[in-house]
Structures are given as structure tokens and as C-alpha cells.
Amino acid sequence: MGWALRNTLDRNLSLSALRMALMRRDFSPGLIHHSDRGSHYACKDYVDLLKAHGILISMGAIGNPYENA
């Protein structure tokens, strides 16, 4: 688990939290990262970082907040 705080919600905030999580935790192959379809999770840098670590990507359906739990 990673976290980051800023006064804006952008890709750098999400990337900071993801980098922290990758450094702090060990994970097994096949890990699935699930998120909503926010631009900060769907941006190329974020997706590329997940793929570089062999993490599978899952995103909720468009307009369905119930999938975020």
C-alpha cells in the first residue's frame, strides 16, 4: 500500500503513491491493480509502471462507482 498527499489530483500524485507501494511491499506474480477510470490511473506513465512490474490492470466499468470497493 502506498500513499501521497498533495493539493491537486493528478498523475504525479498517483505515481508517487504507486512508487511507494512498489518499494514497501513484496507481491506475487499475477497481482491485480483495480481502479476507476480516472485519468491519473489510465495515463501512460502509470500504466507503464504497472506493466514494468508485471502487475495486471483492472478498471471498473464506465460510470459504475460500485466496482471501486
PQR file of N, CA, C, O and H, with PARSE charges and radii, in Angstrom:
ATOM      1  N   MET A   1       0.840  -1.157   0.000 -0.4000 1.5000
ATOM      2  CA  MET A   1       0.000   0.000   0.000 -0.0000 2.0000
ATOM      3  C   MET A   1       0.898   1.237   0.000  0.5500 1.7000
ATOM      4  O   MET A   1       1.897   1.293   0.717 -0.5500 1.4000
ATOM      5  N   GLY A   2       0.536   2.199  -0.793 -0.4000 1.5000
ATOM      6  CA  GLY A   2       1.270   3.458  -0.832 -0.0000 2.0000
ATOM      7  C   GLY A   2       0.306   4.618  -0.700  0.5500 1.7000
ATOM      8  O   GLY A   2      -0.899   4.476  -0.909 -0.5500 1.4000
ATOM      9  H   GLY A   2      -0.276   2.153  -1.375  0.4000 1.0000
ATOM     10  N   TRP A   3       0.848   5.750  -0.355 -0.4000 1.5000
ATOM     11  CA  TRP A   3       0.002   6.927  -0.216 -0.0000 2.0000
ATOM     12  C   TRP A   3       0.818   8.172  -0.555  0.5500 1.7000
ATOM     13  O   TRP A   3       2.046   8.169  -0.476 -0.5500 1.4000
ATOM     14  H   TRP A   3       1.827   5.866  -0.186  0.4000 1.0000
ATOM     15  N   ALA A   4       0.117   9.225  -0.931 -0.4000 1.5000
ATOM     16  CA  ALA A   4       0.741  10.517  -1.219 -0.0000 2.0000
ATOM     17  C   ALA A   4      -0.308  11.598  -0.987  0.5500 1.7000
ATOM     18  O   ALA A   4      -1.504  11.371  -1.172 -0.5500 1.4000
ATOM     19  H   ALA A   4      -0.881   9.228  -0.995  0.4000 1.0000
ATOM     20  N   LEU A   5       0.147  12.756  -0.585 -0.4000 1.5000
ATOM     21  CA  LEU A   5      -0.754  13.879  -0.346 -0.0000 2.0000
ATOM     22  C   LEU A   5      -0.284  15.097  -1.136  0.5500 1.7000
ATOM     23  O   LEU A   5       0.901  15.430  -1.143 -0.5500 1.4000
ATOM     24  H   LEU A   5       1.118  12.941  -0.434  0.4000 1.0000
ATOM     25  N   ARG A   6      -1.209  15.738  -1.783 -0.4000 1.5000
ATOM     26  CA  ARG A   6      -0.962  16.993  -2.494 -0.0000 2.0000
ATOM     27  C   ARG A   6      -2.278  17.752  -2.536  0.5500 1.7000
ATOM     28  O   ARG A   6      -3.326  17.233  -2.154 -0.5500 1.4000
ATOM     29  H   ARG A   6      -2.171  15.468  -1.777  0.4000 1.0000
ATOM     30  N   ASN A   7      -2.203  18.979  -3.002 -0.4000 1.5000
ATOM     31  CA  ASN A   7      -3.435  19.762  -3.091 -0.0000 2.0000
ATOM     32  C   ASN A   7      -4.096  19.645  -4.464  0.5500 1.7000
ATOM     33  O   ASN A   7      -5.076  20.338  -4.741 -0.5500 1.4000
ATOM     34  H   ASN A   7      -1.351  19.401  -3.312  0.4000 1.0000
ATOM     35  N   THR A   8      -3.568  18.775  -5.322 -0.4000 1.5000
ATOM     36  CA  THR A   8      -4.186  18.516  -6.622 -0.0000 2.0000
ATOM     37  C   THR A   8      -4.240  17.010  -6.864  0.5500 1.7000
ATOM     38  O   THR A   8      -3.425  16.251  -6.340 -0.5500 1.4000
ATOM     39  H   THR A   8      -2.773  18.212  -5.097  0.4000 1.0000
ATOM     40  N   LEU A   9      -5.194  16.606  -7.651 -0.4000 1.5000
ATOM     41  CA  LEU A   9      -5.326  15.201  -8.032 -0.0000 2.0000
ATOM     42  C   LEU A   9      -4.835  15.083  -9.471  0.5500 1.7000
ATOM     43  O   LEU A   9      -5.540  15.435 -10.417 -0.5500 1.4000
ATOM     44  H   LEU A   9      -5.856  17.223  -8.077  0.4000 1.0000
ATOM     45  N   ASP A  10      -3.615  14.582  -9.612 -0.4000 1.5000
ATOM     46  CA  ASP A  10      -3.057  14.436 -10.950 -0.0000 2.0000
ATOM     47  C   ASP A  10      -2.203  13.177 -11.017  0.5500 1.7000
ATOM     48  O   ASP A  10      -2.088  12.442 -10.036 -0.5500 1.4000
ATOM     49  H   ASP A  10      -3.043  14.296  -8.844  0.4000 1.0000
ATOM     50  N   ARG A  11      -1.614  12.937 -12.164 -0.4000 1.5000
ATOM     51  CA  ARG A  11      -0.854  11.700 -12.361 -0.0000 2.0000
ATOM     52  C   ARG A  11       0.348  11.621 -11.439  0.5500 1.7000
ATOM     53  O   ARG A  11       0.706  10.525 -11.006 -0.5500 1.4000
ATOM     54  H   ARG A  11      -1.708  13.534 -12.961  0.4000 1.0000
ATOM     55  N   ASN A  12       0.988  12.743 -11.122 -0.4000 1.5000
ATOM     56  CA  ASN A  12       2.157  12.712 -10.244 -0.0000 2.0000
ATOM     57  C   ASN A  12       1.805  12.255  -8.836  0.5500 1.7000
ATOM     58  O   ASN A  12       2.599  11.575  -8.187 -0.5500 1.4000
ATOM     59  H   ASN A  12       0.698  13.633 -11.474  0.4000 1.0000
ATOM     60  N   LEU A  13       0.639  12.618  -8.366 -0.4000 1.5000
ATOM     61  CA  LEU A  13       0.180  12.171  -7.060 -0.0000 2.0000
ATOM     62  C   LEU A  13       0.009  10.647  -7.050  0.5500 1.7000
ATOM     63  O   LEU A  13       0.496   9.960  -6.153 -0.5500 1.4000
ATOM     64  H   LEU A  13      -0.007  13.171  -8.893  0.4000 1.0000
ATOM     65  N   SER A  14      -0.676  10.149  -8.045 -0.4000 1.5000
ATOM     66  CA  SER A  14      -0.908   8.694  -8.131 -0.0000 2.0000
ATOM     67  C   SER A  14       0.395   7.936  -8.356  0.5500 1.7000
ATOM     68  O   SER A  14       0.592   6.866  -7.780 -0.5500 1.4000
ATOM     69  H   SER A  14      -1.072  10.708  -8.774  0.4000 1.0000
ATOM     70  N   LEU A  15       1.279   8.470  -9.178 -0.4000 1.5000
ATOM     71  CA  LEU A  15       2.568   7.825  -9.411 -0.0000 2.0000
ATOM     72  C   LEU A  15       3.399   7.768  -8.136  0.5500 1.7000
ATOM     73  O   LEU A  15       4.072   6.770  -7.882 -0.5500 1.4000
ATOM     74  H   LEU A  15       1.119   9.339  -9.646  0.4000 1.0000
ATOM     75  N   SER A  16       3.359   8.819  -7.340 -0.4000 1.5000
ATOM     76  CA  SER A  16       4.098   8.829  -6.072 -0.0000 2.0000
ATOM     77  C   SER A  16       3.600   7.728  -5.142  0.5500 1.7000
ATOM     78  O   SER A  16       4.396   7.015  -4.532 -0.5500 1.4000
ATOM     79  H   SER A  16       2.811   9.630  -7.547  0.4000 1.0000
ATOM     80  N   ALA A  17       2.295   7.595  -5.038 -0.4000 1.5000
ATOM     81  CA  ALA A  17       1.720   6.556  -4.175 -0.0000 2.0000
ATOM     82  C   ALA A  17       2.052   5.164  -4.703  0.5500 1.7000
ATOM     83  O   ALA A  17       2.363   4.262  -3.925 -0.5500 1.4000
ATOM     84  H   ALA A  17       1.648   8.175  -5.534  0.4000 1.0000
ATOM     85  N   LEU A  18       1.987   4.987  -6.004 -0.4000 1.5000
ATOM     86  CA  LEU A  18       2.301   3.684  -6.586 -0.0000 2.0000
ATOM     87  C   LEU A  18       3.774   3.339  -6.373  0.5500 1.7000
ATOM     88  O   LEU A  18       4.094   2.205  -6.017 -0.5500 1.4000
ATOM     89  H   LEU A  18       1.734   5.719  -6.637  0.4000 1.0000
ATOM     90  N   ARG A  19       4.658   4.286  -6.582 -0.4000 1.5000
ATOM     91  CA  ARG A  19       6.090   4.025  -6.366 -0.0000 2.0000
ATOM     92  C   ARG A  19       6.367   3.633  -4.916  0.5500 1.7000
ATOM     93  O   ARG A  19       7.170   2.738  -4.653 -0.5500 1.4000
ATOM     94  H   ARG A  19       4.398   5.207  -6.871  0.4000 1.0000
ATOM     95  N   MET A  20       5.706   4.301  -3.985 -0.4000 1.5000
ATOM     96  CA  MET A  20       5.879   3.957  -2.570 -0.0000 2.0000
ATOM     97  C   MET A  20       5.420   2.522  -2.321  0.5500 1.7000
ATOM     98  O   MET A  20       6.106   1.752  -1.650 -0.5500 1.4000
ATOM     99  H   MET A  20       5.054   5.028  -4.199  0.4000 1.0000
ATOM    100  N   ALA A  21       4.270   2.173  -2.859 -0.4000 1.5000
ATOM    101  CA  ALA A  21       3.744   0.821  -2.664 -0.0000 2.0000
ATOM    102  C   ALA A  21       4.693  -0.217  -3.246  0.5500 1.7000
ATOM    103  O   ALA A  21       4.910  -1.266  -2.638 -0.5500 1.4000
ATOM    104  H   ALA A  21       3.712   2.799  -3.405  0.4000 1.0000
ATOM    105  N   LEU A  22       5.254   0.058  -4.403 -0.4000 1.5000
ATOM    106  CA  LEU A  22       6.166  -0.889  -5.045 -0.0000 2.0000
ATOM    107  C   LEU A  22       7.451  -1.062  -4.237  0.5500 1.7000
ATOM    108  O   LEU A  22       8.025  -2.150  -4.211 -0.5500 1.4000
ATOM    109  H   LEU A  22       5.077   0.910  -4.897  0.4000 1.0000
ATOM    110  N   MET A  23       7.894  -0.019  -3.592 -0.4000 1.5000
ATOM    111  CA  MET A  23       9.123  -0.092  -2.792 -0.0000 2.0000
ATOM    112  C   MET A  23       8.892  -0.752  -1.432  0.5500 1.7000
ATOM    113  O   MET A  23       9.787  -1.416  -0.910 -0.5500 1.4000
ATOM    114  H   MET A  23       7.428   0.866  -3.613  0.4000 1.0000
ATOM    115  N   ARG A  24       7.717  -0.578  -0.862 -0.4000 1.5000
ATOM    116  CA  ARG A  24       7.459  -1.021   0.510 -0.0000 2.0000
ATOM    117  C   ARG A  24       6.934  -2.443   0.614  0.5500 1.7000
ATOM    118  O   ARG A  24       7.052  -3.061   1.672 -0.5500 1.4000
ATOM    119  H   ARG A  24       6.989  -0.039  -1.287  0.4000 1.0000
ATOM    120  N   ARG A  25       6.369  -2.969  -0.435 -0.4000 1.5000
ATOM    121  CA  ARG A  25       5.700  -4.262  -0.350 -0.0000 2.0000
ATOM    122  C   ARG A  25       6.269  -5.263  -1.334  0.5500 1.7000
ATOM    123  O   ARG A  25       6.675  -4.902  -2.439 -0.5500 1.4000
ATOM    124  H   ARG A  25       6.273  -2.467  -1.295  0.4000 1.0000
ATOM    125  N   ASP A  26       6.296  -6.508  -0.933 -0.4000 1.5000
ATOM    126  CA  ASP A  26       6.576  -7.602  -1.856 -0.0000 2.0000
ATOM    127  C   ASP A  26       5.231  -8.083  -2.388  0.5500 1.7000
ATOM    128  O   ASP A  26       4.230  -8.071  -1.672 -0.5500 1.4000
ATOM    129  H   ASP A  26       5.966  -6.802  -0.036  0.4000 1.0000
ATOM    130  N   PHE A  27       5.217  -8.498  -3.623 -0.4000 1.5000
ATOM    131  CA  PHE A  27       3.976  -9.019  -4.182 -0.0000 2.0000
ATOM    132  C   PHE A  27       4.288 -10.180  -5.103  0.5500 1.7000
ATOM    133  O   PHE A  27       5.391 -10.298  -5.637 -0.5500 1.4000
ATOM    134  H   PHE A  27       6.031  -8.508  -4.205  0.4000 1.0000
ATOM    135  N   SER A  28       3.309 -11.022  -5.273 -0.4000 1.5000
ATOM    136  CA  SER A  28       3.452 -12.220  -6.090 -0.0000 2.0000
ATOM    137  C   SER A  28       3.063 -11.921  -7.530  0.5500 1.7000
ATOM    138  O   SER A  28       2.281 -11.006  -7.791 -0.5500 1.4000
ATOM    139  H   SER A  28       2.413 -10.926  -4.839  0.4000 1.0000
ATOM    140  N   PRO A  29       3.607 -12.688  -8.461 -0.5600 1.5000
ATOM    141  CA  PRO A  29       3.179 -12.542  -9.856  0.2800 2.0000
ATOM    142  C   PRO A  29       1.665 -12.729  -9.956  0.5500 1.7000
ATOM    143  O   PRO A  29       1.076 -13.543  -9.245 -0.5500 1.4000
ATOM    144  N   GLY A  30       1.064 -11.973 -10.835 -0.4000 1.5000
ATOM    145  CA  GLY A  30      -0.380 -12.073 -11.011 -0.0000 2.0000
ATOM    146  C   GLY A  30      -1.165 -11.068 -10.188  0.5500 1.7000
ATOM    147  O   GLY A  30      -2.395 -11.079 -10.201 -0.5500 1.4000
ATOM    148  H   GLY A  30       1.543 -11.312 -11.413  0.4000 1.0000
ATOM    149  N   LEU A  31      -0.457 -10.190  -9.467 -0.4000 1.5000
ATOM    150  CA  LEU A  31      -1.146  -9.157  -8.694 -0.0000 2.0000
ATOM    151  C   LEU A  31      -2.027  -8.335  -9.632  0.5500 1.7000
ATOM    152  O   LEU A  31      -1.611  -7.973 -10.733 -0.5500 1.4000
ATOM    153  H   LEU A  31       0.543 -10.181  -9.457  0.4000 1.0000
ATOM    154  N   ILE A  32      -3.231  -8.048  -9.189 -0.4000 1.5000
ATOM    155  CA  ILE A  32      -4.173  -7.251  -9.980 -0.0000 2.0000
ATOM    156  C   ILE A  32      -4.355  -5.903  -9.312  0.5500 1.7000
ATOM    157  O   ILE A  32      -4.684  -5.826  -8.128 -0.5500 1.4000
ATOM    158  H   ILE A  32      -3.568  -8.342  -8.294  0.4000 1.0000
ATOM    159  N   HIS A  33      -4.141  -4.844 -10.071 -0.4000 1.5000
ATOM    160  CA  HIS A  33      -4.358  -3.476  -9.601 -0.0000 2.0000
ATOM    161  C   HIS A  33      -5.703  -3.025 -10.153  0.5500 1.7000
ATOM    162  O   HIS A  33      -5.862  -2.897 -11.367 -0.5500 1.4000
ATOM    163  H   HIS A  33      -3.874  -4.906 -11.033  0.4000 1.0000
ATOM    164  N   HIS A  34      -6.673  -2.783  -9.273 -0.4000 1.5000
ATOM    165  CA  HIS A  34      -8.003  -2.355  -9.701 -0.0000 2.0000
ATOM    166  C   HIS A  34      -8.212  -0.893  -9.335  0.5500 1.7000
ATOM    167  O   HIS A  34      -7.894  -0.471  -8.223 -0.5500 1.4000
ATOM    168  H   HIS A  34      -6.544  -2.887  -8.287  0.4000 1.0000
ATOM    169  N   SER A  35      -8.742  -0.131 -10.267 -0.4000 1.5000
ATOM    170  CA  SER A  35      -9.027   1.283 -10.016 -0.0000 2.0000
ATOM    171  C   SER A  35     -10.232   1.705 -10.846  0.5500 1.7000
ATOM    172  O   SER A  35     -10.773   0.935 -11.639 -0.5500 1.4000
ATOM    173  H   SER A  35      -9.000  -0.474 -11.171  0.4000 1.0000
ATOM    174  N   ASP A  36     -10.630   2.943 -10.637 -0.4000 1.5000
ATOM    175  CA  ASP A  36     -11.637   3.509 -11.526 -0.0000 2.0000
ATOM    176  C   ASP A  36     -10.911   3.975 -12.798  0.5500 1.7000
ATOM    177  O   ASP A  36      -9.712   3.742 -12.949 -0.5500 1.4000
ATOM    178  H   ASP A  36     -10.191   3.569  -9.993  0.4000 1.0000
ATOM    179  N   ARG A  37     -11.620   4.618 -13.688 -0.4000 1.5000
ATOM    180  CA  ARG A  37     -11.035   5.023 -14.962 -0.0000 2.0000
ATOM    181  C   ARG A  37     -10.551   6.470 -14.948  0.5500 1.7000
ATOM    182  O   ARG A  37     -10.539   7.136 -15.983 -0.5500 1.4000
ATOM    183  H   ARG A  37     -12.594   4.808 -13.566  0.4000 1.0000
ATOM    184  N   GLY A  38     -10.158   6.947 -13.787 -0.4000 1.5000
ATOM    185  CA  GLY A  38      -9.636   8.307 -13.685 -0.0000 2.0000
ATOM    186  C   GLY A  38      -8.401   8.486 -14.552  0.5500 1.7000
ATOM    187  O   GLY A  38      -7.621   7.552 -14.738 -0.5500 1.4000
ATOM    188  H   GLY A  38     -10.168   6.406 -12.946  0.4000 1.0000
ATOM    189  N   SER A  39      -8.230   9.679 -15.074 -0.4000 1.5000
ATOM    190  CA  SER A  39      -7.108   9.934 -15.981 -0.0000 2.0000
ATOM    191  C   SER A  39      -5.766   9.702 -15.304  0.5500 1.7000
ATOM    192  O   SER A  39      -4.794   9.358 -15.977 -0.5500 1.4000
ATOM    193  H   SER A  39      -8.863  10.438 -14.922  0.4000 1.0000
ATOM    194  N   HIS A  40      -5.687   9.882 -13.993 -0.4000 1.5000
ATOM    195  CA  HIS A  40      -4.432   9.678 -13.275 -0.0000 2.0000
ATOM    196  C   HIS A  40      -4.066   8.197 -13.178  0.5500 1.7000
ATOM    197  O   HIS A  40      -2.890   7.870 -13.018 -0.5500 1.4000
ATOM    198  H   HIS A  40      -6.477  10.161 -13.446  0.4000 1.0000
ATOM    199  N   TYR A  41      -5.043   7.297 -13.270 -0.4000 1.5000
ATOM    200  CA  TYR A  41      -4.768   5.859 -13.271 -0.0000 2.0000
ATOM    201  C   TYR A  41      -4.622   5.305 -14.682  0.5500 1.7000
ATOM    202  O   TYR A  41      -3.997   4.262 -14.873 -0.5500 1.4000
ATOM    203  H   TYR A  41      -5.998   7.562 -13.400  0.4000 1.0000
ATOM    204  N   ALA A  42      -5.182   5.980 -15.660 -0.4000 1.5000
ATOM    205  CA  ALA A  42      -5.154   5.496 -17.036 -0.0000 2.0000
ATOM    206  C   ALA A  42      -4.043   6.138 -17.867  0.5500 1.7000
ATOM    207  O   ALA A  42      -3.859   5.782 -19.031 -0.5500 1.4000
ATOM    208  H   ALA A  42      -5.690   6.827 -15.505  0.4000 1.0000
ATOM    209  N   CYS A  43      -3.307   7.076 -17.284 -0.4000 1.5000
ATOM    210  CA  CYS A  43      -2.263   7.751 -18.053 -0.0000 2.0000
ATOM    211  C   CYS A  43      -1.133   6.776 -18.394  0.5500 1.7000
ATOM    212  O   CYS A  43      -0.926   5.784 -17.696 -0.5500 1.4000
ATOM    213  H   CYS A  43      -3.456   7.365 -16.339  0.4000 1.0000
ATOM    214  N   LYS A  44      -0.422   7.065 -19.453 -0.4000 1.5000
ATOM    215  CA  LYS A  44       0.627   6.179 -19.958 -0.0000 2.0000
ATOM    216  C   LYS A  44       1.694   5.885 -18.911  0.5500 1.7000
ATOM    217  O   LYS A  44       2.103   4.733 -18.768 -0.5500 1.4000
ATOM    218  H   LYS A  44      -0.590   7.871 -20.021  0.4000 1.0000
ATOM    219  N   ASP A  45       2.154   6.887 -18.180 -0.4000 1.5000
ATOM    220  CA  ASP A  45       3.210   6.673 -17.186 -0.0000 2.0000
ATOM    221  C   ASP A  45       2.778   5.695 -16.099  0.5500 1.7000
ATOM    222  O   ASP A  45       3.556   4.834 -15.690 -0.5500 1.4000
ATOM    223  H   ASP A  45       1.822   7.824 -18.296  0.4000 1.0000
ATOM    224  N   TYR A  46       1.555   5.826 -15.640 -0.4000 1.5000
ATOM    225  CA  TYR A  46       1.045   4.959 -14.575 -0.0000 2.0000
ATOM    226  C   TYR A  46       0.889   3.526 -15.082  0.5500 1.7000
ATOM    227  O   TYR A  46       1.315   2.573 -14.429 -0.5500 1.4000
ATOM    228  H   TYR A  46       0.923   6.526 -15.972  0.4000 1.0000
ATOM    229  N   VAL A  47       0.277   3.389 -16.248 -0.4000 1.5000
ATOM    230  CA  VAL A  47       0.072   2.063 -16.835 -0.0000 2.0000
ATOM    231  C   VAL A  47       1.412   1.401 -17.141  0.5500 1.7000
ATOM    232  O   VAL A  47       1.591   0.209 -16.892 -0.5500 1.4000
ATOM    233  H   VAL A  47      -0.070   4.163 -16.778  0.4000 1.0000
ATOM    234  N   ASP A  48       2.345   2.167 -17.676 -0.4000 1.5000
ATOM    235  CA  ASP A  48       3.672   1.613 -17.990 -0.0000 2.0000
ATOM    236  C   ASP A  48       4.394   1.123 -16.735  0.5500 1.7000
ATOM    237  O   ASP A  48       5.074   0.098 -16.774 -0.5500 1.4000
ATOM    238  H   ASP A  48       2.201   3.135 -17.878  0.4000 1.0000
ATOM    239  N   LEU A  49       4.253   1.843 -15.632 -0.4000 1.5000
ATOM    240  CA  LEU A  49       4.899   1.432 -14.383 -0.0000 2.0000
ATOM    241  C   LEU A  49       4.293   0.125 -13.863  0.5500 1.7000
ATOM    242  O   LEU A  49       5.015  -0.753 -13.392 -0.5500 1.4000
ATOM    243  H   LEU A  49       3.701   2.676 -15.601  0.4000 1.0000
ATOM    244  N   LEU A  50       2.987   0.003 -13.948 -0.4000 1.5000
ATOM    245  CA  LEU A  50       2.342  -1.247 -13.554 -0.0000 2.0000
ATOM    246  C   LEU A  50       2.836  -2.403 -14.417  0.5500 1.7000
ATOM    247  O   LEU A  50       3.198  -3.461 -13.902 -0.5500 1.4000
ATOM    248  H   LEU A  50       2.400   0.716 -14.330  0.4000 1.0000
ATOM    249  N   LYS A  51       2.849  -2.197 -15.718 -0.4000 1.5000
ATOM    250  CA  LYS A  51       3.273  -3.251 -16.642 -0.0000 2.0000
ATOM    251  C   LYS A  51       4.737  -3.625 -16.430  0.5500 1.7000
ATOM    252  O   LYS A  51       5.096  -4.798 -16.533 -0.5500 1.4000
ATOM    253  H   LYS A  51       2.555  -1.337 -16.137  0.4000 1.0000
ATOM    254  N   ALA A  52       5.583  -2.641 -16.135 -0.4000 1.5000
ATOM    255  CA  ALA A  52       7.005  -2.904 -15.918 -0.0000 2.0000
ATOM    256  C   ALA A  52       7.235  -3.838 -14.734  0.5500 1.7000
ATOM    257  O   ALA A  52       8.254  -4.526 -14.672 -0.5500 1.4000
ATOM    258  H   ALA A  52       5.291  -1.689 -16.051  0.4000 1.0000
ATOM    259  N   HIS A  53       6.291  -3.863 -13.796 -0.4000 1.5000
ATOM    260  CA  HIS A  53       6.396  -4.728 -12.627 -0.0000 2.0000
ATOM    261  C   HIS A  53       5.528  -5.983 -12.755  0.5500 1.7000
ATOM    262  O   HIS A  53       5.358  -6.728 -11.790 -0.5500 1.4000
ATOM    263  H   HIS A  53       5.464  -3.304 -13.847  0.4000 1.0000
ATOM    264  N   GLY A  54       4.982  -6.209 -13.948 -0.4000 1.5000
ATOM    265  CA  GLY A  54       4.189  -7.408 -14.182 -0.0000 2.0000
ATOM    266  C   GLY A  54       2.846  -7.410 -13.482  0.5500 1.7000
ATOM    267  O   GLY A  54       2.275  -8.469 -13.222 -0.5500 1.4000
ATOM    268  H   GLY A  54       5.120  -5.604 -14.732  0.4000 1.0000
ATOM    269  N   ILE A  55       2.340  -6.226 -13.178 -0.4000 1.5000
ATOM    270  CA  ILE A  55       1.063  -6.110 -12.473 -0.0000 2.0000
ATOM    271  C   ILE A  55      -0.066  -6.026 -13.493  0.5500 1.7000
ATOM    272  O   ILE A  55      -0.002  -5.237 -14.436 -0.5500 1.4000
ATOM    273  H   ILE A  55       2.803  -5.366 -13.389  0.4000 1.0000
ATOM    274  N   LEU A  56      -1.096  -6.840 -13.303 -0.4000 1.5000
ATOM    275  CA  LEU A  56      -2.247  -6.848 -14.196 -0.0000 2.0000
ATOM    276  C   LEU A  56      -3.149  -5.661 -13.880  0.5500 1.7000
ATOM    277  O   LEU A  56      -3.272  -5.256 -12.724 -0.5500 1.4000
ATOM    278  H   LEU A  56      -1.148  -7.481 -12.538  0.4000 1.0000
ATOM    279  N   ILE A  57      -3.772  -5.112 -14.900 -0.4000 1.5000
ATOM    280  CA  ILE A  57      -4.581  -3.901 -14.745 -0.0000 2.0000
ATOM    281  C   ILE A  57      -6.058  -4.235 -14.900  0.5500 1.7000
ATOM    282  O   ILE A  57      -6.465  -4.893 -15.857 -0.5500 1.4000
ATOM    283  H   ILE A  57      -3.672  -5.441 -15.839  0.4000 1.0000
ATOM    284  N   SER A  58      -6.849  -3.770 -13.943 -0.4000 1.5000
ATOM    285  CA  SER A  58      -8.297  -3.934 -13.970 -0.0000 2.0000
ATOM    286  C   SER A  58      -8.909  -2.571 -13.682  0.5500 1.7000
ATOM    287  O   SER A  58      -8.486  -1.872 -12.762 -0.5500 1.4000
ATOM    288  H   SER A  58      -6.518  -3.235 -13.165  0.4000 1.0000
ATOM    289  N   MET A  59      -9.910  -2.198 -14.479 -0.4000 1.5000
ATOM    290  CA  MET A  59     -10.605  -0.925 -14.252 -0.0000 2.0000
ATOM    291  C   MET A  59     -12.098  -1.158 -14.243  0.5500 1.7000
ATOM    292  O   MET A  59     -12.622  -1.990 -14.983 -0.5500 1.4000
ATOM    293  H   MET A  59     -10.254  -2.766 -15.226  0.4000 1.0000
ATOM    294  N   GLY A  60     -12.766  -0.413 -13.400 -0.4000 1.5000
ATOM    295  CA  GLY A  60     -14.210  -0.515 -13.300 -0.0000 2.0000
ATOM    296  C   GLY A  60     -14.896  -0.068 -14.576  0.5500 1.7000
ATOM    297  O   GLY A  60     -14.306   0.623 -15.407 -0.5500 1.4000
ATOM    298  H   GLY A  60     -12.341   0.264 -12.799  0.4000 1.0000
ATOM    299  N   ALA A  61     -16.135  -0.466 -14.718 -0.4000 1.5000
ATOM    300  CA  ALA A  61     -16.922  -0.056 -15.874 -0.0000 2.0000
ATOM    301  C   ALA A  61     -17.162   1.448 -15.825  0.5500 1.7000
ATOM    302  O   ALA A  61     -17.204   2.045 -14.749 -0.5500 1.4000
ATOM    303  H   ALA A  61     -16.615  -1.027 -14.043  0.4000 1.0000
ATOM    304  N   ILE A  62     -17.314   2.037 -16.968 -0.4000 1.5000
ATOM    305  CA  ILE A  62     -17.550   3.478 -17.041 -0.0000 2.0000
ATOM    306  C   ILE A  62     -18.824   3.822 -16.275  0.5500 1.7000
ATOM    307  O   ILE A  62     -19.877   3.228 -16.505 -0.5500 1.4000
ATOM    308  H   ILE A  62     -17.280   1.552 -17.842  0.4000 1.0000
ATOM    309  N   GLY A  63     -18.718   4.775 -15.372 -0.4000 1.5000
ATOM    310  CA  GLY A  63     -19.876   5.264 -14.637 -0.0000 2.0000
ATOM    311  C   GLY A  63     -20.428   4.319 -13.591  0.5500 1.7000
ATOM    312  O   GLY A  63     -21.573   4.480 -13.170 -0.5500 1.4000
ATOM    313  H   GLY A  63     -17.863   5.258 -15.185  0.4000 1.0000
ATOM    314  N   ASN A  64     -19.646   3.329 -13.155 -0.4000 1.5000
ATOM    315  CA  ASN A  64     -20.139   2.376 -12.164 -0.0000 2.0000
ATOM    316  C   ASN A  64     -19.304   2.469 -10.888  0.5500 1.7000
ATOM    317  O   ASN A  64     -18.313   1.751 -10.753 -0.5500 1.4000
ATOM    318  H   ASN A  64     -18.715   3.199 -13.498  0.4000 1.0000
ATOM    319  N   PRO A  65     -19.686   3.341  -9.949 -0.5600 1.5000
ATOM    320  CA  PRO A  65     -18.887   3.517  -8.728  0.2800 2.0000
ATOM    321  C   PRO A  65     -18.928   2.309  -7.803  0.5500 1.7000
ATOM    322  O   PRO A  65     -18.099   2.214  -6.898 -0.5500 1.4000
ATOM    323  N   TYR A  66     -19.847   1.399  -7.995 -0.4000 1.5000
ATOM    324  CA  TYR A  66     -19.951   0.232  -7.123 -0.0000 2.0000
ATOM    325  C   TYR A  66     -18.788  -0.746  -7.328  0.5500 1.7000
ATOM    326  O   TYR A  66     -18.544  -1.594  -6.470 -0.5500 1.4000
ATOM    327  H   TYR A  66     -20.521   1.477  -8.730  0.4000 1.0000
ATOM    328  N   GLU A  67     -18.085  -0.644  -8.427 -0.4000 1.5000
ATOM    329  CA  GLU A  67     -16.959  -1.527  -8.691 -0.0000 2.0000
ATOM    330  C   GLU A  67     -15.679  -1.059  -7.977  0.5500 1.7000
ATOM    331  O   GLU A  67     -14.680  -1.777  -7.989 -0.5500 1.4000
ATOM    332  H   GLU A  67     -18.284   0.045  -9.124  0.4000 1.0000
ATOM    333  N   ASN A  68     -15.693   0.089  -7.380 -0.4000 1.5000
ATOM    334  CA  ASN A  68     -14.490   0.620  -6.748 -0.0000 2.0000
ATOM    335  C   ASN A  68     -14.218   0.041  -5.373  0.5500 1.7000
ATOM    336  O   ASN A  68     -13.121   0.206  -4.841 -0.5500 1.4000
ATOM    337  H   ASN A  68     -16.505   0.673  -7.370  0.4000 1.0000
ATOM    338  N   ALA A  69     -15.177  -0.620  -4.800 -0.4000 1.5000
ATOM    339  CA  ALA A  69     -14.967  -1.181  -3.467 -0.0000 2.0000
ATOM    340  C   ALA A  69     -14.030  -2.352  -3.543  0.5500 1.7000
ATOM    341  O   ALA A  69     -13.724  -2.966  -2.521 -0.5500 1.4000
ATOM    342  H   ALA A  69     -16.068  -0.754  -5.232  0.4000 1.0000
TER
END
